[in-house]
Amino acid sequence: MRGELIGREREMGQIAAALAAARSGRGGALVVTGEPGAGKTRLAAEALGAAAAAGMVTIRGRAGTVGPPVPYRPMVEALLLLARTGLLPDPDELGHYGPVLTRLLNGAQDAGPGAASHILVAETMLRVLAAVGGRPAGQPGQREQQGQPGQQGQQGWRGCLLVLDDLHDSDAGTLAVVEYLLYNIGQQSAVLLLIAGCAPCTVTGLAVRARQYGAAEVLDLPPLGRSDVHLLVAAELGIAPERVCSGLVERVVAGSAGIPFVVKELVRDPAALHGTPVPSVPTAVAVRVRRQAERLGPLGLQFLSMAALFGRRFPLPVLEHAIGRDHGELSAILRAAVASHLITPDGSDTQWYAFRYGLAAEALTAGLGPGERAGHARLLARALTALHPGLPGAWCAHAARLHEHGGDTEEAIRLYGEAAARAMSEGGEGMADRAVALLTRAHHLLGPTTAPDVHATVLEQLLDAVARSARCDRVPAPPTVLDGDGSMPGIPARRQAGIHARLSGIATLAGRPAQALRHADTARKLLGVHHPFDDHTTLVDITAAYAELHRPGPYRLRTATRFARRALDTARRTGLPEAECEALLLLGQLAREQDEPTATAHFEQARTVALAQRLPALLVTAEVRLATVAASHDGQPGRIERARREALRMGLQPPAYEAGFALALDRIRRCEFAEAQDLIREEAAGAERRGLGRHLAMMRLAEAVCHAHQGRRAPMEEALERLAPLIDAAPGLRAMSYGQARAFCSLLEERHEAAVHEFAQALAYDVENPATSEFGKHGIILLLGVLAGRMGRQHYAAAVRASVSRTRWNRQFVGLADAVLLGREGRPGEAAAAAGKALEVSDPYPMARRLCLRLVARHAHEDGWGEPVEWLREAEEYFHGAGLQVVAGAGRALLRGMGASVRQRRTGTEQVPPELRRCGITVREFEVARLVAERIANKDIAGRLHISPRTVEKHVASLLQKTGHPNRRAFASAARDLVP
């Protein structure tokens, strides 16, 4: 059974139009071309189905691909099909064309004195089409008298579709008949659908000329785009498109180049479907590629098989040098291979070619025997070395691949390592990922006979590349790294310590803190108490400092700082600039909360060293940190965005994710929620794909914060549930989940007591396990404490001593806390001035500004400073427009208490469920109903909605009367769905 035809809607539209025209007496011709596997035959089958569904006669014939060409085979096959279905007209009905029909059906050869000319054969086919397609619709068996097909079509004739397939394999006589049909089919109630490959041949030439004269349309089938490949994969698997793994789609797109036949075979092959380490080539694809290559002759097969050893792309001069054949002879092979769509020029450079899709190269390589493959690879390696002495640039990686194919494992490992080191030092776009791929190949080549020193070198390089590119999904499995007891036989203890330190750093990135601590402790144990100061020592101290941030305990920041300082001293003493940069960057992060000038100085020093020593990855990281500090003060995220783009361009994922998290929080604070959500989804998908549990956890926290700052509790709780398994993947996430998410949401629900408890919980987490994260400790917590009278001038003084209190986000809260204290101290002028400065700072943060206005207005009114009425009106207007009706209602209640006029709000009825609206429930009654459904007492409802308990009693009585419930318990049970 055929599945859904995907990605060919435009072509089917053209075919449907031609079929409709034929049923009205206007014939037409379409020529379908495309490379092998593009779906030409599949499109023809869909056309036949559409024609049959419309009641048209459908006929099909194809040229043979086995044995010598048979004269007129497609026409004969079509006529025999008509005969089997009882629709073929009697020869007598065709007049003097009847004998030609008889000769065709009897298989008489087109030779000799009695042979019919090609024109007679073509005219006979037209008469047959007129006879079968010119019958009135609904009378398929009636024999019609011969007449003018055009006149019959105008009366509404049945119509006919003739499909001639594989015409590129047909004989000259068939093509002569096809040419005649192309220019005369328009007078019939029939459509001629011709199928041919797109390689230059007679039939494609006929199609081009027919299109020029308006006698035919040419439908050239392009490869499918990514979205259509996605749909085709889903259809083949029989699942909804959204359930298809994005990684599978990427593998299929890369392996198939969008060719439908290859897509289907890849999905059907279990090994290819699950991405085996050595990609599996589906049997059907391998057979097709081999057959195409064999058509080019022995030299063509050799040429393509050797080219495949380079991978998908190959350099023509190296092949010419290795094969040693005449340039003209190889040029002819090259042109034939391009025409057969096996290879294609790779851009404008005539020296490089590429296989049409990646699996073609793999299929040809798999078809080589071990000896043949090794022999070809050695020839190519010698040719490559001769043409490019020293193997500059990318030639080193090509040589490594050839030595691997040639069986020279030791040289292949060495060259892979050299190529990876060059990629890492270049620091260009995608270089870190390329280094990981090269070193992964080298690591796969390691075996029991590999020297321990070589093993350690490859492993060190691979782990460094994994950390740089953040490809935690590419870390070798533990059995291939360590023995069962965690040791590495034959490798010195200090070097083992360095490897464990690298594994600790990667575990930190992956969000596995327990594993990170275990590797860090093992590394320190291997170094021992008395050890020389070298690169291994510095690396262990730096990774131990990062791991220490995850160790439960109140002193972990101090311990981490001690390790980082020791690493910095060692790096400077022994001349290790890269380690010096890393230590400075870490010390800056640790100092930023309390001493930002010192932190900035560390970041500046790291940038200076990175510039001087040409360390691009660390330079980008330093720029991200400096940009984040600058943006926290001036409120301008542009510098962070530029640093993030540069990190992404260079393939440096850790600093890119760090910048992405800072940008997401900034957009949330600016109430750019849609943009924040887009960024969070993008970053989270990338982190999950790469196995970066730390960054995935941070993005899930950002998602919860985004919902919280919109007052959307249910989505916030769902996001926090998704965060829960990763809550310890990054330091400080527990405190941030309470301070930045839950407590903020509670404030927007006017649940101030809940917010206070949630901020207290955040503070408790921070005391138990301190971190450098921002959760409100030096900002909104201070403001709420001052408003509640729990904090005074001494608390304010302690808060402002911390550098983080001077960020733009925190200055609005700290400034208003100062204003409230000044008002209580009887200094209204100074209080108003302090409030003015704080509110000026708050301009970029719409929601936080209005929340501050709502929080301080009552105190300003009572102590006689500022403009509390105007502030409340601004806040009420904003929150009403944002759909946060509870906090807007609180603002209106405060305005009434101040004796100010209050704007009436009549909107919001859409929030009331239809069944309650039909009962006459008002917006205010619905607000009360939701709280009654939560079984909250009248007094507490009054407090939340800022109305009197007596008013609540009236609303509850009205609810019961309108809904017919005997008491509030019955109403609460029936209205459980109202609880958010």
Helices and strands as residue ranges (DSSP letters): H 9-22, E 28-33, H 40-53, E 57-62, H 73-85, G 91-97, H 98-105, H 118-133, H 149-154, E 160-165, G 167-169, H 172-184, G 185-187, E 190-195, H 202-212, E 217-220, H 226-237, G 241-243, H 246-256, H 260-268, H 270-273, H 283-294, H 297-308, E 313-315, H 316-323, H 327-339, E 343-345, E 352-355, H 358-366, H 370-387, H 395-405, H 409-426, H 431-445, H 452-469, G 472-474, G 478-480, H 493-509, H 513-527, H 535-548, H 556-574, H 577-591, H 596-613, H 616-634, H 638-649, H 653-669, H 673-690, H 693-708, H 713-723, G 724-726, H 733-736, I 737-742, H 743-748, H 752-768, H 780-788, H 793-801, G 803-806, H 808-824, H 828-841, H 846-863, H 868-881, H 885-897, G 909-911, H 914-917, H 923-933, H 938-945, H 949-963, H 968-974, G 976-978
